[in-house]
Amino acid sequence: MNPTDPLAQLKDIHTPDPVAWWPLALGWWVVIFIGVALLIALILWALKRKRQRRYVTQAQTELQALANSKLNTNEFIAAVNGILKRVALHRNRNYKIGTLSGQAWLAYLDQSLAKNSTAFREGCGRALGEAAYQPSPEVDHKAVTALAKRWISQHKIKNNVTPQEHAHV
């Protein structure tokens, strides 16, 4: 071999050390931070929603207890109205729902259930507005309980509705 040959002076190819996974690159730290932040936010949102919806579960439980109780009709209607008013007041504390009665109360329940609902004014829910004023009303306890449960689970409170609007319905 010729000592002046530059190719003879080359050494074998040296492979670099394998790339370690630790420490992580900055991009991975950002991804981990965003993922943990999103997970914490999701958990907090779920806990807040569960806490906010606890009144629905409690009202449903109370209605089920009423359905299984042996109350007379007037006591039953008063108890169902009380539960519905508490639910409505819980959702919208600025609204004077507690003062509604009769047709205005039924109109409010219909309006907050669905846009064109008449289940309270014309259906079995009519007893909630009229039974208290009758000496011996005939009321289907199961149907009223089912309607009240449906209202509790589906109601939507509109903040721009006033009691005067319900009085004219």
C-alpha positions as CSV (number, residue, x, y, z in Angstrom):
1,M,0.0,0.0,0.0
2,N,1.1,3.4,-0.8
3,P,1.4,5.5,2.4
4,T,0.5,8.6,0.5
5,D,-2.8,7.1,-0.7
6,P,-5.5,9.1,1.0
7,L,-8.0,6.2,0.7
8,A,-5.7,4.0,2.8
9,Q,-5.8,6.5,5.6
10,L,-9.7,6.3,6.0
11,K,-11.1,4.4,8.9
12,D,-14.2,2.2,8.9
13,I,-17.7,3.8,8.9
14,H,-18.7,4.6,12.4
15,T,-22.4,4.5,13.1
16,P,-23.8,7.1,15.5
17,D,-25.3,6.1,18.9
18,P,-29.0,5.4,18.7
19,V,-31.2,8.3,19.4
20,A,-32.6,8.1,23.0
21,W,-36.3,8.8,23.6
22,W,-35.4,10.7,26.8
23,P,-35.2,13.6,27.2
24,L,-38.2,14.4,25.1
25,A,-38.1,17.1,22.5
26,L,-39.9,20.4,23.1
27,G,-42.7,19.5,20.7
28,W,-43.6,16.4,22.8
29,W,-43.7,18.4,26.0
30,V,-46.1,20.8,24.4
31,V,-48.3,17.9,23.2
32,I,-48.3,16.4,26.7
33,F,-49.1,19.7,28.3
34,I,-52.0,20.3,26.0
35,G,-53.3,16.8,26.4
36,V,-53.2,17.0,30.2
37,A,-54.8,20.4,30.2
38,L,-57.6,19.1,27.9
39,L,-58.2,16.1,30.1
40,I,-58.4,18.2,33.3
41,A,-60.8,20.7,31.6
42,L,-63.0,17.8,30.4
43,I,-63.1,16.3,33.9
44,L,-63.9,19.7,35.5
45,W,-66.6,20.3,32.9
46,A,-68.1,16.8,33.6
47,L,-68.1,17.4,37.3
48,K,-69.7,20.8,37.0
49,R,-72.4,19.5,34.6
50,K,-73.2,16.7,37.0
51,R,-73.4,19.1,39.9
52,Q,-75.6,21.4,37.9
53,R,-77.9,18.6,36.8
54,R,-78.2,17.1,40.3
55,Y,-81.5,18.9,40.8
56,V,-83.0,17.0,37.9
57,T,-82.1,13.6,39.5
58,Q,-83.4,14.8,42.9
59,A,-86.7,16.0,41.4
60,Q,-87.1,12.7,39.4
61,T,-86.5,10.8,42.7
62,E,-89.1,12.9,44.5
63,L,-91.6,12.4,41.7
64,Q,-91.1,8.6,41.8
65,A,-91.6,8.7,45.6
66,L,-94.9,10.6,45.0
67,A,-96.1,8.1,42.5
68,N,-95.6,5.3,45.0
69,S,-97.2,7.3,47.9
70,K,-100.8,7.1,49.0
71,L,-101.5,10.9,48.9
72,N,-105.0,12.2,48.2
73,T,-105.4,14.0,44.9
74,N,-105.1,17.5,46.3
75,E,-101.9,16.7,48.2
76,F,-100.5,14.9,45.2
77,I,-101.2,17.9,42.9
78,A,-99.7,20.3,45.4
79,A,-96.6,18.2,45.8
80,V,-96.1,17.9,42.0
81,N,-96.6,21.6,41.5
82,G,-94.1,22.3,44.3
83,I,-91.5,20.0,42.7
84,L,-92.0,21.6,39.2
85,K,-91.7,25.2,40.7
86,R,-88.5,24.3,42.6
87,V,-87.0,22.9,39.3
88,A,-88.1,26.0,37.4
89,L,-86.8,28.4,40.1
90,H,-83.5,26.5,40.2
91,R,-82.9,27.0,36.5
92,N,-83.9,30.7,36.5
93,R,-83.8,32.5,39.8
94,N,-84.7,35.9,38.5
95,Y,-88.0,34.8,37.1
96,K,-91.0,35.0,39.5
97,I,-92.3,31.6,38.8
98,G,-93.6,31.1,42.3
99,T,-96.4,33.6,41.6
100,L,-97.8,31.8,38.6
101,S,-100.9,29.7,39.1
102,G,-103.8,28.3,37.0
103,Q,-103.7,28.9,33.3
104,A,-100.6,31.1,33.5
105,W,-98.7,28.3,35.3
106,L,-99.8,25.7,32.7
107,A,-98.9,28.0,29.8
108,Y,-95.4,28.5,31.4
109,L,-95.0,24.7,31.7
110,D,-96.1,24.2,28.1
111,Q,-93.9,27.0,26.7
112,S,-90.8,25.7,28.5
113,L,-91.4,22.1,27.5
114,A,-91.7,22.7,23.7
115,K,-92.7,25.4,21.3
116,N,-96.2,24.1,20.5
117,S,-96.8,21.9,23.5
118,T,-100.3,21.7,24.9
119,A,-99.7,18.8,27.2
120,F,-100.3,20.9,30.3
121,R,-103.1,23.2,29.1
122,E,-105.1,20.6,27.3
123,G,-103.7,17.2,28.3
124,C,-103.4,15.4,31.6
125,G,-101.3,18.2,33.0
126,R,-104.4,20.5,33.2
127,A,-105.0,19.0,36.6
128,L,-101.9,20.9,37.9
129,G,-103.7,24.2,37.3
130,E,-107.3,23.2,38.0
131,A,-107.5,20.4,40.5
132,A,-106.6,22.6,43.5
133,Y,-109.9,24.5,42.9
134,Q,-112.2,21.5,42.6
135,P,-113.8,19.7,45.6
136,S,-113.0,16.1,44.4
137,P,-110.9,16.2,41.2
138,E,-110.3,13.1,39.1
139,V,-106.6,12.9,38.2
140,D,-104.6,10.2,36.6
141,H,-101.6,10.1,39.0
142,K,-99.4,8.0,36.7
143,A,-100.0,10.2,33.6
144,V,-99.4,13.4,35.6
145,T,-96.2,11.9,37.1
146,A,-95.0,10.8,33.7
147,L,-95.6,14.3,32.2
148,A,-93.9,16.0,35.1
149,K,-90.9,13.7,34.7
150,R,-90.8,14.5,31.0
151,W,-90.9,18.2,31.7
152,I,-88.1,18.0,34.3
153,S,-85.8,16.2,31.9
154,Q,-86.6,18.3,28.8
155,H,-87.6,21.8,30.1
156,K,-85.9,24.8,28.7
157,I,-86.2,28.1,30.6
158,K,-86.4,31.2,28.5
159,N,-85.1,34.3,30.2
160,N,-87.1,36.8,28.2
161,V,-90.5,35.5,29.1
162,T,-92.5,37.5,31.7
163,P,-95.5,36.5,33.8
164,Q,-97.6,39.0,31.9
165,E,-97.1,37.1,28.7
166,H,-98.4,34.0,30.4
167,A,-101.4,35.7,31.8
168,H,-102.7,36.4,28.3
169,V,-102.2,32.9,26.9
